[in-house]
Amino acid sequence: MTILQLQNVSLSLGGKKILHELSVDFWQGHIHALIGLNGAGKSTTANVIMGISGYTDFDGDILFEGASIKGLPVYERARRGITLAWQEPARFEGLSVRRFIQSGAKDKSEERVRAVLEDVGLEPDEYIHRAVDKTLSGGERKRIELAGILAMEPKLVLMDEPDSGIDIEALERIFQALQKLRENRVTVILITHSLTVLRQAEHAFLLCCGHLVDKGSTDKIARYFENKCIPCLHPNPEKLVAEGSRVQ
C-alpha cells in the first residue's frame, strides 16, 4: 500500500530549477532511502514533503494517504502523522528531556518516556531530568529526538542524514530504533549519501541534480556507491556541481 506519492513535483528557488518532475511512491511500513551526492536535491525533497517555509511553492502534487497535502502548513502535516528528524537536532534551553518527549507524545506518562529512552539506548534515570541543551552531545540529542518521535507514534518519518556528527554506538542505537519503527508499521524515508545508512533500507531512490535517475532494491542502488556514478541524465555531475548547480 502506498502512503506517500510525489506526482511530477518541480521546484525552483532563486530562479533556478532545483527539482525536476519527481514522481516517487513510498510504501507504508517500509524503510526507504533517498540518496545521491551532496547537493542532489535530497534535503530539498524532504523539506517539500514536510512543508517547510520557502519550499511550498512547487508544481505537481503530494498525496498522503490518498489526499493532497499541497498547501497544508507544517503543523497540519504533523497532525496527520508526518514528522522530520533534522540533520542537526534543535536545542531547547531550559526544557527537560522528559518535557521534550512528552510535548508530542500520544502517551504522556513517565513510563512511556522511560520506555522510549531505553529504546534508543539512553538510561532514563540519567537523562530524564537533563536539559535538551549544549551539555548534550550531538549523538545524545539525535537519540533524544528519535525517542520523541517514537513517543509521537507517527505514520511517516523523514530522517535527514541520521549518521551526521555521531559515533558508532549512537548510530547502532538509531538503527535499532529504525527497526522498531518498521515493526510498528511506520514508514521511514532516510535522506543519505552513506552506504551504511542505505543498507538499513529496503528500497532506494537515486537523485542527481534534482532528477530521479534510478530506483530499486538497496543492492541495486548500492552499485552507485561502488562506482560513484551510474548512467544518468548528466555526463559529469561533479562538473555541474563545480559550476554551481549543487543544491541541498
C-alpha positions in Angstrom: 0.0 0.0 0.0 1.3 3.4 -1.0 1.2 6.0 1.8 3.0 8.9 0.1 3.1 9.9 -3.5 5.1 12.7 -5.2 3.5 13.5 -8.5 5.6 15.4 -11.0 7.0 17.7 -8.3 9.1 20.5 -9.6 10.6 23.4 -7.5 12.6 26.5 -8.4 14.5 28.6 -5.9 16.0 31.9 -6.8 15.1 31.5 -10.5 16.9 28.1 -10.7 15.1 24.8 -11.1 16.0 22.5 -8.2 13.6 19.6 -8.5 12.6 18.2 -11.9 9.2 16.5 -12.2 9.9 14.0 -9.4 7.4 11.1 -9.2 8.0 8.7 -6.4 5.8 6.3 -4.4 6.7 5.3 -0.8 5.1 2.2 0.6 3.5 2.0 4.0 5.5 0.3 6.7 8.8 0.2 4.7 12.2 1.8 5.2 13.1 3.8 2.1 16.3 5.7 1.2 16.6 8.8 -0.8 20.2 9.0 -1.9 22.7 10.9 -4.1 25.7 13.2 -4.0 25.6 16.1 -1.6 23.5 18.6 -3.5 21.4 16.1 -5.4 18.1 17.5 -4.0 17.5 15.1 -1.2 17.0 17.5 1.7 15.1 19.8 -0.6 12.7 16.9 -1.3 12.3 16.3 2.4 11.6 20.0 3.0 8.9 20.0 0.3 7.2 16.9 1.8 7.2 18.5 5.3 6.0 21.8 4.0 9.0 23.9 5.4 8.8 27.6 4.7 10.4 28.5 1.4 9.7 25.1 -0.1 5.9 25.3 -0.6 5.6 26.9 -4.0 6.1 23.9 -6.2 4.4 22.4 -9.3 2.9 19.0 -9.1 1.2 17.4 -6.1 1.9 15.4 -3.0 -0.6 12.8 -1.8 -0.5 11.4 1.8 -2.9 8.5 2.4 -4.5 9.3 -0.9 -5.3 13.0 -0.2 -3.4 16.1 -1.4 -1.3 17.9 1.3 -0.2 20.6 -1.1 -0.8 23.9 0.7 -1.1 22.5 4.2 1.1 24.1 6.9 3.7 22.1 8.7 1.6 21.7 11.9 -1.3 20.2 9.8 1.1 17.7 8.2 2.4 16.8 11.6 -1.1 16.4 12.9 -1.7 13.9 10.1 1.3 11.9 11.1 4.3 13.2 9.2 7.5 14.3 11.1 11.0 15.3 10.2 14.2 14.4 12.2 16.7 17.2 11.4 20.3 16.6 10.4 21.2 18.9 13.3 18.7 18.4 16.2 17.5 21.5 17.9 18.5 22.6 21.4 15.9 23.8 23.9 17.5 25.7 26.7 15.6 25.1 29.9 13.4 22.3 28.6 14.0 18.9 30.2 14.2 15.7 28.2 11.0 14.5 29.9 9.1 17.6 28.8 10.6 17.5 25.3 9.4 13.9 24.8 6.0 14.5 26.4 5.3 17.5 24.3 4.5 15.4 21.2 3.8 12.1 22.8 0.4 10.3 22.5 1.0 8.6 25.8 2.5 11.3 28.1 3.1 9.1 31.1 6.6 8.9 32.6 6.6 5.2 32.0 6.3 5.8 28.3 9.1 8.4 28.4 11.3 6.0 30.1 10.5 3.2 27.6 11.4 5.3 24.5 14.6 6.4 26.1 15.5 2.8 26.7 14.6 2.1 23.1 17.3 4.5 21.9 19.9 3.2 24.4 19.7 6.0 27.0 19.4 5.3 30.7 16.2 7.0 31.8 17.5 7.9 35.3 20.5 9.6 33.8 18.7 11.6 31.1 15.0 12.2 32.0 15.7 15.3 34.1 18.5 16.7 31.9 18.0 19.8 29.7 18.0 19.5 26.0 20.8 21.9 25.6 24.5 22.2 24.7 25.5 19.9 27.6 24.3 17.0 25.4 26.4 15.7 22.6 25.2 15.6 19.1 24.6 11.8 19.3 22.7 12.2 22.6 20.5 14.9 21.1 19.8 12.8 18.0 18.8 9.8 20.2 16.6 12.0 22.3 14.9 13.4 19.2 14.3 9.9 18.0 12.9 8.9 21.4 10.5 11.8 20.9 9.5 10.5 17.5 8.9 7.0 18.9 6.6 8.6 21.5 4.7 10.5 18.8 3.7 7.3 17.1 3.8 8.9 13.6 2.8 7.4 10.3 5.8 8.8 8.3 9.3 9.8 9.5 11.7 11.7 7.3 15.3 11.4 8.7 17.9 13.8 7.2 21.4 12.4 7.4 20.9 10.3 10.6 24.6 9.4 10.8 25.8 13.0 10.7 28.1 14.0 13.6 27.6 10.9 15.8 29.7 8.0 16.9 29.3 4.3 16.0 27.4 3.4 19.2 24.8 6.2 18.7 24.4 5.1 15.1 23.8 1.5 16.1 21.1 2.6 18.6 19.5 4.7 15.9 19.5 1.7 13.5 17.8 -0.4 16.3 15.1 2.3 16.7 14.6 2.3 12.9 13.7 -1.4 13.1 11.3 -0.7 15.9 9.6 1.9 13.7 9.3 -0.7 11.0 7.9 -3.2 13.3 5.2 -0.7 14.2 4.4 -0.2 10.5 5.8 3.3 10.4 7.1 4.4 7.0 10.7 5.8 7.1 12.5 7.8 4.5 16.2 8.1 5.1 17.9 11.1 3.4 21.5 10.0 3.0 24.7 9.7 0.9 26.0 6.9 3.2 26.3 3.3 2.1 26.0 2.2 5.8 22.7 4.1 6.2 21.4 2.9 2.8 21.8 -0.7 3.9 19.2 -0.1 6.6 16.6 0.5 3.9 14.6 -2.0 1.8 14.1 0.3 -1.3 16.1 3.3 -2.6 15.7 6.2 -4.9 18.7 7.8 -6.5 18.7 11.6 -7.2 21.1 13.6 -9.3 20.8 17.3 -9.8 17.1 17.2 -8.9 16.3 14.3 -11.2 15.2 10.8 -10.2 17.7 8.7 -12.2 17.2 5.2 -10.7 15.2 3.2 -8.1 15.0 -0.3 -6.8 16.4 -2.6 -4.1 19.3 -1.3 -1.9 21.6 -3.9 -3.5 20.8 -2.4 -6.9 21.3 1.2 -5.8 24.4 0.3 -3.8 26.3 0.0 -7.1 26.2 3.8 -7.3 28.4 4.0 -4.2 30.9 1.5 -5.6 31.2 3.3 -8.9 30.5 6.8 -7.6 28.1 7.2 -10.5 25.7 5.4 -12.8 24.5 6.2 -16.3 22.1 9.2 -15.9 21.0 12.4 -17.5 24.2 14.2 -16.7 27.5 13.0 -18.3 29.5 14.7 -15.5 27.5 15.6 -12.3 30.7 16.6 -10.5 31.3 19.2 -13.2 27.8 20.6 -12.8 28.4 20.8 -9.1 31.7 22.7 -9.6 29.8 25.1 -11.9 27.4 26.0 -9.1 24.4 23.7 -9.8 24.6 21.9 -6.5 21.6 22.1 -4.2 20.8 20.5 -0.8 
